[in-house]
Amino acid sequence: MSTSHTPTGSPSEVAPATVAETRDALIDRSRRDHARVPHNFVQRPRSPNTTSRVAPLATFVRNGDTRGLNAFLLLHTVITSGASPEGWSTRLPLQVWARAFNTVATASGSSATSAATKILTRLERLKLIERQRQGRERQVKVTLLSADGSGDPYLALTGQSESSRFLKLSNDYWTERWDERLTLPAIATLLVVLKEKPRCALPTEHFPAWYGWSADTAMRGFRELEDNGLITIDQDFVTAPLSPTGISQRNLYTARPPFDAAYRSFVGARSAPHKPA
């Protein structure tokens, strides 16, 4: 004999899921402590055909599209496998996308979902995703495409070739709300630092050709990251034959916790399931 259960209380007495709770649920479902962001999203590989190495990241910086960039990073955080029949995809109601993209911070109802749709449209126009609406519940399926903006299918990042190399963006970016605390120049510059090796020299005068935004924007990004304790900037002196003094000074940039490799390794080891001897 079946037993029916009468719900207690009412929907008005239950707090709806917040942006943070929605993101946390998506991150937990991904079963990974970081996002793998392809190098070719930040900087194109060297080519004999051009000196410019500007990649899709520059478009977000030039357009001031913080929401679009964070949406791209979140998608690469929560879509972690192509093993399912749908490939490198995930499917959510549009209202959930709106919370995940934090459009509910400045709008509600249809305005928030409309803002989420516009974000996905921008990513689609940049050929970074494919989007498909399915079902009566306004489910929106998002499929990753190659991060170089070519429109090619997304391939697993193995790190074994230049086109499959990636940086690791710790999930602390979301759980500690760095997506809200950092400005767009700082977010973009953080991705550059994470792409390079520790103590990497990154002359800001080369940023227009290397990454696609101005030296001033890069300097603001570095300064903000340092002020927030997310990078260290060390000074180094090198021989410079064409310098009046014969010596030149340069800055060396290194990520700090929670974004440096050592911290990620520590957290990963600590959170790994214990195997009995």
C-alpha positions as CSV (number, residue, x, y, z in Angstrom):
1,M,0.0,0.0,0.0
2,S,1.4,3.3,-1.0
3,T,1.7,6.1,1.4
4,S,1.4,9.7,0.4
5,H,3.3,12.4,2.2
6,T,1.9,15.9,2.7
7,P,4.6,18.6,2.3
8,T,5.1,20.7,5.4
9,G,5.3,24.5,5.2
10,S,5.0,26.3,1.9
11,P,7.4,27.5,-0.8
12,S,7.3,31.0,0.6
13,E,8.9,29.6,3.8
14,V,11.9,28.1,2.1
15,A,14.8,30.3,0.9
16,P,15.5,29.8,-2.8
17,A,19.0,28.8,-3.8
18,T,21.6,31.6,-3.9
19,V,24.2,32.3,-6.6
20,A,26.9,30.8,-4.3
21,E,24.8,27.7,-3.6
22,T,24.1,27.1,-7.3
23,R,27.7,27.5,-8.2
24,D,28.8,25.3,-5.4
25,A,26.4,22.5,-6.5
26,L,27.8,22.7,-10.1
27,I,31.4,22.7,-8.9
28,D,30.7,19.7,-6.6
29,R,29.1,17.9,-9.5
30,S,32.3,18.5,-11.7
31,R,34.4,16.4,-9.2
32,R,37.5,18.5,-9.9
33,D,39.2,21.2,-7.8
34,H,40.1,23.4,-10.7
35,A,39.1,24.5,-14.2
36,R,41.3,23.6,-17.1
37,V,41.5,26.8,-19.2
38,P,43.2,26.2,-22.6
39,H,46.4,28.2,-23.3
40,N,45.1,29.1,-26.7
41,F,42.3,31.1,-25.1
42,V,44.8,33.4,-23.4
43,Q,47.5,33.5,-26.1
44,R,47.8,31.9,-29.6
45,P,50.7,29.6,-30.2
46,R,53.7,31.0,-32.1
47,S,53.3,31.0,-35.9
48,P,55.6,31.8,-38.8
49,N,52.7,33.5,-40.5
50,T,52.1,36.3,-37.9
51,T,53.8,38.1,-35.1
52,S,50.5,38.7,-33.2
53,R,49.6,36.1,-30.6
54,V,46.3,37.8,-29.6
55,A,43.7,35.2,-28.6
56,P,40.0,35.4,-27.7
57,L,40.6,36.6,-24.1
58,A,41.6,40.0,-25.5
59,T,38.1,40.4,-26.9
60,F,36.6,40.3,-23.4
61,V,39.1,42.8,-22.1
62,R,38.6,45.2,-24.9
63,N,34.8,45.0,-24.7
64,G,34.8,45.3,-20.9
65,D,32.9,42.0,-20.7
66,T,33.5,40.7,-17.2
67,R,30.3,38.7,-17.1
68,G,31.1,37.0,-20.4
69,L,34.6,36.1,-19.3
70,N,33.4,34.7,-15.9
71,A,30.7,32.7,-17.8
72,F,33.4,31.2,-20.0
73,L,35.5,30.3,-17.0
74,L,32.5,28.8,-15.2
75,L,31.6,26.7,-18.1
76,H,35.2,25.3,-18.2
77,T,34.9,24.7,-14.5
78,V,31.6,22.7,-14.6
79,I,32.0,20.9,-17.9
80,T,34.9,18.5,-17.3
81,S,34.3,15.4,-19.4
82,G,33.3,14.5,-22.9
83,A,32.5,10.9,-22.1
84,S,28.7,11.3,-22.0
85,P,26.7,10.8,-25.2
86,E,26.2,14.5,-25.4
87,G,30.0,15.2,-25.4
88,W,31.5,18.3,-23.8
89,S,28.1,19.7,-22.7
90,T,25.8,20.4,-19.8
91,R,22.1,21.1,-19.7
92,L,20.4,23.4,-17.2
93,P,17.2,25.4,-17.0
94,L,17.7,29.0,-18.1
95,Q,16.9,30.2,-14.6
96,V,19.8,28.1,-13.2
97,W,22.1,29.6,-15.8
98,A,21.0,33.0,-14.6
99,R,21.9,32.2,-11.1
100,A,25.2,30.6,-12.1
101,F,26.1,33.7,-14.2
102,N,25.0,36.0,-11.3
103,T,22.7,38.0,-13.5
104,V,20.2,37.8,-10.6
105,A,22.4,40.3,-8.7
106,T,21.1,43.2,-10.8
107,A,17.8,41.8,-12.1
108,S,15.1,39.3,-11.4
109,G,12.7,37.1,-13.3
110,S,12.7,37.5,-17.0
111,S,15.2,40.3,-16.9
112,A,17.8,37.9,-15.2
113,T,17.2,35.1,-17.7
114,S,17.3,37.6,-20.6
115,A,20.7,38.7,-19.3
116,A,21.9,35.1,-19.1
117,T,20.7,34.5,-22.7
118,K,22.7,37.6,-23.9
119,I,25.8,36.2,-22.2
120,L,25.5,32.9,-24.0
121,T,24.8,34.7,-27.2
122,R,28.1,36.6,-26.9
123,L,30.0,33.4,-26.3
124,E,28.3,31.8,-29.2
125,R,29.2,34.6,-31.5
126,L,32.8,34.3,-30.5
127,K,32.6,30.6,-31.5
128,L,33.5,29.4,-28.0
129,I,30.2,27.5,-27.4
130,E,27.2,26.0,-29.1
131,R,23.8,26.5,-27.5
132,Q,20.6,24.6,-27.9
133,R,17.2,25.0,-26.2
134,Q,15.5,21.7,-25.3
135,G,12.2,20.7,-23.7
136,R,9.3,22.6,-22.2
137,E,11.3,23.5,-19.1
138,R,13.5,25.9,-21.1
139,Q,16.5,23.7,-20.6
140,V,19.5,25.1,-22.3
141,K,22.3,22.8,-23.5
142,V,25.7,24.4,-23.7
143,T,28.5,22.6,-25.6
144,L,32.1,23.7,-25.4
145,L,34.0,24.5,-28.6
146,S,37.7,25.0,-29.1
147,A,38.9,27.9,-27.0
148,D,40.8,29.5,-29.8
149,G,37.6,30.8,-31.4
150,S,38.0,28.7,-34.5
151,G,34.6,27.0,-34.0
152,D,36.3,23.6,-34.1
153,P,35.0,20.8,-31.7
154,Y,36.4,20.9,-28.2
155,L,39.1,18.2,-27.6
156,A,40.3,16.8,-24.3
157,L,43.3,18.8,-22.9
158,T,46.1,16.3,-22.4
159,G,49.0,18.8,-22.2
160,Q,51.0,16.7,-24.6
161,S,50.9,19.2,-27.5
162,E,50.9,23.0,-27.7
163,S,47.3,23.0,-28.8
164,S,46.2,20.9,-25.8
165,R,48.1,22.7,-23.0
166,F,46.1,24.4,-20.3
167,L,46.3,26.4,-17.1
168,K,44.6,25.4,-13.9
169,L,42.3,27.9,-12.2
170,S,41.5,26.9,-8.7
171,N,37.9,26.5,-7.7
172,D,38.8,29.0,-4.9
173,Y,38.2,31.6,-7.6
174,W,34.5,30.9,-7.2
175,T,34.3,29.8,-3.5
176,E,36.2,32.8,-2.3
177,R,34.3,35.1,-4.7
178,W,37.4,36.4,-6.6
179,D,35.1,36.6,-9.6
180,E,33.3,39.4,-7.8
181,R,36.3,40.9,-6.0
182,L,38.6,41.4,-8.9
183,T,38.2,43.8,-11.8
184,L,38.5,42.6,-15.4
185,P,42.1,43.7,-15.9
186,A,43.1,41.7,-12.8
187,I,41.2,38.6,-13.9
188,A,42.7,38.7,-17.4
189,T,46.2,39.3,-16.0
190,L,45.8,36.5,-13.5
191,L,45.1,34.1,-16.4
192,V,48.3,35.3,-18.0
193,V,50.4,34.7,-14.9
194,L,48.8,31.2,-14.5
195,K,49.6,30.4,-18.1
196,E,53.3,31.1,-17.6
197,K,55.9,29.5,-15.4
198,P,56.7,30.9,-11.9
199,R,59.0,34.0,-11.9
200,C,58.1,34.8,-15.4
201,A,59.2,38.1,-17.0
202,L,56.2,39.8,-18.5
203,P,57.1,43.2,-19.9
204,T,54.0,45.2,-20.1
205,E,55.1,47.0,-23.3
206,H,54.7,43.7,-25.1
207,F,51.1,43.0,-23.9
208,P,49.5,44.6,-27.0
209,A,51.2,42.1,-29.3
210,W,51.4,39.2,-27.0
211,Y,47.9,39.3,-25.4
212,G,45.9,42.1,-27.0
213,W,45.4,44.8,-24.4
214,S,47.3,47.9,-23.4
215,A,50.4,48.1,-21.1
216,D,48.4,50.4,-18.8
217,T,45.6,47.8,-18.4
218,A,48.3,45.1,-17.7
219,M,49.9,47.3,-15.1
220,R,46.6,47.9,-13.4
221,G,46.0,44.2,-13.3
222,F,49.4,43.4,-11.8
223,R,49.0,46.1,-9.2
224,E,45.6,44.8,-8.2
225,L,46.7,41.2,-7.9
226,E,49.7,42.2,-5.8
227,D,47.5,44.4,-3.6
228,N,45.2,41.4,-3.0
229,G,48.2,39.1,-2.2
230,L,47.6,36.9,-5.2
231,I,51.0,37.4,-6.9
232,T,54.5,38.3,-5.9
233,I,56.6,40.7,-8.0
234,D,60.3,40.2,-7.7
235,Q,63.0,42.5,-9.2
236,D,65.7,40.9,-11.3
237,F,68.8,42.5,-12.9
238,V,70.2,41.2,-16.3
239,T,73.0,42.2,-18.5
240,A,71.8,44.7,-21.2
241,P,74.5,45.6,-23.7
242,L,72.5,48.4,-25.3
243,S,71.5,50.0,-22.0
244,P,73.4,53.1,-20.9
245,T,74.4,51.3,-17.7
246,G,74.8,47.9,-19.3
247,I,72.3,46.6,-16.8
248,S,68.5,46.3,-17.0
249,Q,65.9,45.7,-14.3
250,R,62.8,43.5,-14.9
251,N,59.8,42.3,-12.9
252,L,59.3,38.6,-12.3
253,Y,55.7,37.4,-11.6
254,T,54.6,34.4,-9.6
255,A,51.1,33.3,-8.5
256,R,50.4,32.9,-4.7
257,P,47.8,30.8,-2.9
258,P,45.2,29.9,-3.7
259,F,46.3,29.9,-7.3
260,D,49.9,28.7,-7.2
261,A,50.7,25.1,-8.2
262,A,52.1,24.1,-4.7
263,Y,48.9,25.2,-3.0
264,R,46.7,23.3,-5.5
265,S,48.8,20.2,-5.0
266,F,48.4,20.4,-1.2
267,V,44.7,20.9,-1.4
268,G,44.3,18.1,-3.9
269,A,46.3,15.7,-1.8
270,R,44.3,16.7,1.3
271,S,40.9,16.2,-0.3
272,A,41.8,12.9,-2.1
273,P,39.8,9.9,-0.8
274,H,41.8,7.8,1.7
275,K,42.7,4.4,0.5
276,P,43.1,1.8,3.3
277,A,46.4,-0.1,3.4
